[in-house]
Amino acid sequence: MNRMYVIASFEHSIDLELALTALEQEEIRKNQILAIPLNKRTEKRKLFDTIHRSDGLSLFDVGAILGACCMLLGAIYGMVLKWGPILWGLIGLIGGLTLGILLKVLFVKKQNKKQANDEIRTEVFVLIQCREDQSKIVENILWSHEALGVAKLKFQDN
């Protein structure tokens, strides 16, 4: 007889409890169900990336774009200004770079505060061992109780 493992992901909520109760009513014993809650992140997200960790959020992109635009404008208008195009281009580069980085830092901090105010629930993974003929019923129960994702794994007895 082939056995199946059905793996599901849930938010920690009443739907999870209802799904586990429904599984027990479908002759799935408690020792065939394994529920593993994940821990929440306790540390805040870091603002700056390191060589070993990056969250895909760059603080330099807006600064580089604004720096290039301001440098171009400084070089163009520097032709008629007193200090010349090279100095005004450098002033535009530094000013645009600084302004872009400040804008991005303010945007990221505002976004982090907004995310901190949202309620973050922990996720729970549920592993159910069942017979192959029960797997469809188990999968339907999990989906009907708001599972975030469901996967099946066939286990061959030797």
N, C-alpha and C positions, 0 to 999 in steps of 0.2 A: 504494500500500500504506500503510495507516494504522499509525502507530507509537504505542506506549503508553509512558508513564512510570509505573512502579510504585515508590511511595515507602514505606519501612518504617522503623520505629523499633525498636531493639534495646537491651538492656543490653549493655555490653561484656563478652562472655562467649564461651565455646567454641561456644555455639549459633550465634552470628554467623558464626564461621569455618566451621562445618559448612554453614550456609545458603549462604555464598558459594561453597564447594566444590561443593555440589549444583547451584547455578545454572550454574557453569562446565561441569558434566557435561550440562546440558540445552542446550548450544550457545549459551550467553550468554557472549560474549567479555569479557575483563577490561576492555577500553576502553568497554564498555557499562555498567559498574558503577562507581558513585561512592559511597564510604563516607566519611562526615564525622563524626568523633568530636567531641562537645561537651566543653568544658572544665568542670571542677568549680568550684564557688564556693569561693574561697579566703578571703574575709572572713567573719567571723561575722555572724549576724543581729543587727540592732540592736534594742535593747530598747524604745526610744521611737520613735514615728512622727514624721515631719515633714510639712510641708504638701505636699511633692512626692512623698513615698513613704509608703505604708501597707501593712502586711502583713495587715490585717484583724483583728489581735489588739489589743483595747483593754484598757488597764490600769485605766481609769476606771470600767468598768461595775460590777464587784463593789464598788468603793469607794462609788459613788453609791447602790447598793442598801443597803449596810450603813449608810451615812451617813444615809439617809432613815429607816431603821428605828430607828437609835439616836437620831436627832433626835426622832422621834415618842415613843419611850419616855422620853427626857429631858424633853420637854414635859409628858408625862402625870405622871411622878413628880415633876417640878419643882413641881407644885402643892402638894405636901406638904413638899418640901425647902426649906432655908433661902434659897437664892439665887433661887428662883423659876423659872417654866417657860421664860422666854426664855433665860436663861443656861444652864440645863441642856439645853435644846434645842440651843443652839450647841455646847456641850461634846459632846453626843451626836453631832452632825453631824461635827465635826472628828475625834473619836475613831473613829467608824465609817468615815469616809472614809480615814483613815490606816491603820486595820486592814485594810480591803478592798484598798487599793493594795499594802500589804506582803504580804498573802496572794497576790495575783495575781503580784507580782514573784517571790516564792519558787516559785510553781507554774510560771511561765514558765522560770525558770532551771533547775529540775529537768527540765522537758520538753526544754530545749535540750541538757542533758547527756545525756539518754537518746538523743536523735537523733544526737548526736556519737558515741556509742558504736556505733550501728548503722553497718554498712558501707554507704557510699554509692557506688554504681557510676556510672560515667559512661554517658551514653546515646550511641548512634551512630545516625545517620540514613543510610539506604542508598537510593540512587536508581538504578533499573535501567531502561535503555532497551531495549525489546523490541518484537517484532511483536505485533499485536493478537491473533493466534491463540496466542501464547505467554503472554499475560498471565495466564490462569487457572492455568497450570502454575506460573508464577513466584509468583503469590499463594499457591497451596497450599504451595509449598516454604517460603515465608516464614512462614506460619502454623504449619506443622509444626515449625519450628525456633524456636518461642517468641518470635515478633515481638510487640512491645507494641502495635503498630498498623500497619495497612496501608491505603494509599490508591492509587487508580489515576487517571491523568490521560491523556486521549486527546489526541494531538498530530496535527493535520491537516497533511499535506504540501501545499504550494502548487504 
